[in-house]
Amino acid sequence: MTLIKSIAVSVRVCYHLLMKDATKNKLKKHAYTAAQWTWGLPQTLAGSLLYLRHRKADHFDYRGARATAWDKDTGVSLGKFIFVPRRAGGAPGRFLLEHEYGHTLQSLILGPFYLLVVGAPSILWNRLPYFRNKRLKTGRSYYSAPFESTANKLASRLTKSSK
């Protein structure tokens, strides 16, 4: 092992041994926010505008993202901002919250390409009557589309690893 690799491994081991969980989580949240406001800027800007438009709705933090429980029937994820329907009793549904969080992770991976690769296809898959009818006829789930199932897988991996 080279000297540089040895130093890098040592730094990582010390970092994980010495850092308290609260500090680690704080750093992760700051890194997540910084990445969304730089690499994921287009969708985060759009999300911030939607957030401002719904500023009177209920808001809460979810794993570094800013979530809004709104009175719409669908969920949306734009960069750091998540919008989920309010269920009876006022709380958002857990599954959809995690699914939309998965989209925020896709935003971190795809950066400025997120809206083209995930956002637009997701809206079309959800809203166009052609695709709605096709799903009804074939019995396919909305979450069977690659961009939707990947959001579920990413969220599942992250939420399991942090429990």
C-alpha positions in Angstrom: 0.0 0.0 0.0 1.3 3.4 -0.9 1.9 6.1 1.7 -0.9 8.2 0.4 -3.4 5.3 0.6 -2.2 4.5 4.1 -2.8 8.1 5.2 -6.2 8.2 3.6 -7.3 5.0 5.3 -6.0 6.3 8.6 -7.8 9.6 8.3 -11.0 7.7 7.5 -10.7 5.4 10.4 -10.0 8.3 12.8 -12.8 10.3 11.4 -15.3 7.5 12.0 -14.0 6.6 15.5 -13.7 10.1 16.8 -16.8 11.8 15.4 -20.0 11.6 17.3 -23.2 10.6 15.5 -24.8 14.0 15.9 -21.8 15.7 14.3 -21.7 13.2 11.5 -25.4 13.7 10.8 -24.9 17.5 10.8 -22.0 17.3 8.3 -24.0 14.9 6.1 -27.0 17.4 6.1 -24.7 20.3 5.2 -23.0 18.3 2.4 -26.4 17.2 1.1 -27.7 20.8 1.1 -24.5 22.2 -0.5 -24.7 19.5 -3.3 -28.4 20.2 -4.0 -27.7 24.0 -4.2 -24.8 23.5 -6.6 -24.9 20.2 -8.6 -28.7 20.1 -8.4 -29.3 23.8 -8.8 -32.0 23.8 -11.5 -34.4 21.5 -9.7 -33.6 23.0 -6.3 -34.4 26.5 -7.6 -37.7 25.2 -9.0 -38.4 23.4 -5.7 -37.7 26.6 -3.7 -40.2 28.5 -5.8 -42.8 25.9 -5.3 -42.0 25.9 -1.6 -42.5 29.6 -1.4 -45.8 29.3 -3.2 -46.9 26.8 -0.5 -45.3 28.6 2.4 -48.5 28.3 4.5 -48.6 24.5 4.3 -47.0 22.3 6.9 -43.3 21.9 6.5 -40.7 19.6 8.2 -37.2 18.3 7.8 -36.7 14.8 6.4 -33.2 13.5 6.3 -31.8 16.9 5.2 -34.6 17.6 2.7 -37.3 20.2 3.3 -40.6 18.4 3.1 -44.1 19.9 2.7 -47.4 18.2 3.4 -49.8 19.7 0.9 -53.4 19.3 -0.2 -52.6 17.9 -3.6 -53.1 14.2 -4.5 -49.5 13.6 -5.8 -45.9 13.8 -4.6 -43.2 15.9 -6.2 -39.5 16.1 -5.5 -37.4 19.0 -6.8 -33.8 19.0 -5.5 -33.8 19.6 -1.7 -37.6 20.0 -1.6 -40.2 17.3 -1.2 -43.9 17.7 -1.5 -46.2 15.0 -0.4 -50.0 14.7 0.0 -51.4 15.1 3.5 -53.4 12.1 4.6 -56.3 11.9 7.0 -55.1 13.2 10.4 -52.6 15.6 8.7 -49.6 13.4 8.5 -48.0 12.4 5.1 -47.7 8.8 4.1 -44.4 7.1 5.0 -44.0 5.2 1.7 -44.5 8.2 -0.5 -42.3 10.4 1.7 -39.5 7.8 1.3 -40.1 7.5 -2.4 -39.9 11.2 -3.0 -36.7 11.3 -0.8 -35.3 8.7 -3.3 -35.9 11.2 -6.0 -33.8 13.7 -4.1 -31.0 11.1 -4.1 -31.4 10.8 -7.9 -31.0 14.6 -8.0 -27.7 14.3 -6.2 -26.5 11.6 -8.7 -27.8 13.2 -11.9 -27.3 16.9 -11.0 -28.5 19.2 -13.8 -29.7 16.2 -15.9 -32.2 15.2 -13.3 -35.1 17.1 -14.8 -34.5 15.6 -18.2 -33.8 12.0 -17.1 -36.2 11.7 -14.1 -38.5 14.8 -13.8 -40.0 15.0 -17.2 -40.5 11.2 -17.7 -42.0 11.0 -14.2 -44.6 13.7 -14.9 -45.5 12.2 -18.3 -45.7 8.7 -16.8 -48.0 10.0 -14.1 -50.2 12.5 -15.9 -50.6 11.6 -19.6 -53.9 9.7 -20.1 -52.1 7.3 -22.6 -49.8 6.0 -19.8 -52.5 5.9 -17.2 -54.7 3.8 -19.5 -51.7 1.6 -20.4 -51.0 1.0 -16.7 -54.7 0.2 -16.0 -54.9 -2.3 -19.0 -51.7 -4.1 -18.2 -51.9 -3.9 -14.4 -48.5 -2.3 -14.2 -47.7 -0.3 -11.1 -46.8 3.4 -11.4 -43.6 2.5 -9.5 -42.6 -0.1 -12.2 -41.0 2.5 -14.4 -37.2 2.6 -14.1 -37.0 6.1 -12.8 -39.6 5.4 -10.1 -38.3 2.0 -9.0 -34.8 3.4 -8.7 -36.1 6.1 -6.4 -37.6 3.4 -4.2 -34.4 1.3 -4.2 -32.2 4.3 -3.3 -34.4 5.4 -0.5 -34.7 1.9 0.8 -30.9 1.4 0.9 -30.4 4.7 2.7 -33.2 4.4 5.2 -32.1 0.8 6.1 -28.5 1.7 6.5 -29.2 4.6 8.9 -31.5 2.7 11.3 
